[in-house]
Amino acid sequence: MKRALVCGAGGFIGHHLVSKLKSLGYWVRGIDLKHPEFEPSQADEFIIGDLRLLEVTQLAINQGDVVDEIYQLAADMGGAGYIFTGEHDANVMHNSAMINLNIIDEATKAKVKKVFYSSSACIYPEYNQLDPNNPKCSEDSAYPAAPDSEYGWEKLFSERLYLSYYRNHHIQVRIARFHNIYGPLGTWQGGKEKAPAAICRKIAEVNDGGTIDVWGDGNQTRSFLYIDACIEGILTLMNHDYLGPYNIGSDEMVSINQLVAMAAKAANKTIQINHIDGPLGVRGRNSDNDLILNDLGWAPQFSLEAGIKLTYQWINSQLNA
Ligand code: NAD
């Protein structure tokens, strides 16, 4: 039986990943500052602990038999309202870098067979994402580096950290750059929620014909990947010989206004938009999936419309709970 450690197992993607690994027959230890918010974890062991602390990281990796695989998803992060205001920059950089420095060094010492690291589309340079209809996010466009947030800079630093341990110490690492993952059991209120969840919540809160606030003119573009497809992408990458970094995202690009229309359709409501000032991030972003399709044969198998419908239904049920 393979033994996996999921770091960030109380978070959105980590929690879904634990469930998937359990269904595949893994023994799983989760670690996080908190338990999952919306349902209990299926992990065999769940440590409430702070991965910024070396002794906690050592315990998570070494307690009992050393784990075979680590899935590193722990980070100090949130949506645009958390990352792009600048107020959390020092915490984001310090906390996430500490976690990654501890994990890869201890994993190497413990001779862990493989480590997955979750990077982000936020590493891509702002200068390639100014045209909302033609953003460039191929993996090789990451340099010359110019991320538009400190969150992106930390992710880029940590990608390089994991790759340098691979080169110098031969530990197997796998790196993905996630592009806006969404779905049920994700944060949907409180300031750390991302655009799909925030829009679904706002629509669920108003009556048919109501108005919701949207940051900016709504013509900024993004792509959104449903959680199940993300988990498939992680496992595909872990079971392959290539290291990455690879984009794990959807290439179904929409404007935020189109996303609102899709969520309104899922809610069966007519919705008006009130455009207000707010933190925005880059003008356009879309996952370029050519490389991962070519190397690993992976492409997402879930339409945005179907995913938004499931997400809306879940958030609506939470509001009415
Ligand atoms: P999340 O915030 O739901 O989960 C991250 C978890 O890490 C949280 O539960 C948090 O408590 C935990 N954590 C933070 N600091 C910790 C510490 N010091 N010790 C232990 N645990 C700690 O985020 P998510 O959406 O599940 O994202 C998972 C990973 O994927 C993150 O690294 C994130 O940067 C990356 N990512 C996510 C997206 C997305 O759209 N969700 C996009 C790009 C990259």
Residues whose N, C-alpha, C, O or C-beta is under 5 A from the ligand:
A	BS01	NAD	G8 G10 G11 F12 I13 G14 I31 D32 L33 K34 G49 D50 L51 R52 L73 A74 A75 D76 M77 S118 S119 S120 A121 F178 H179 N180 I181
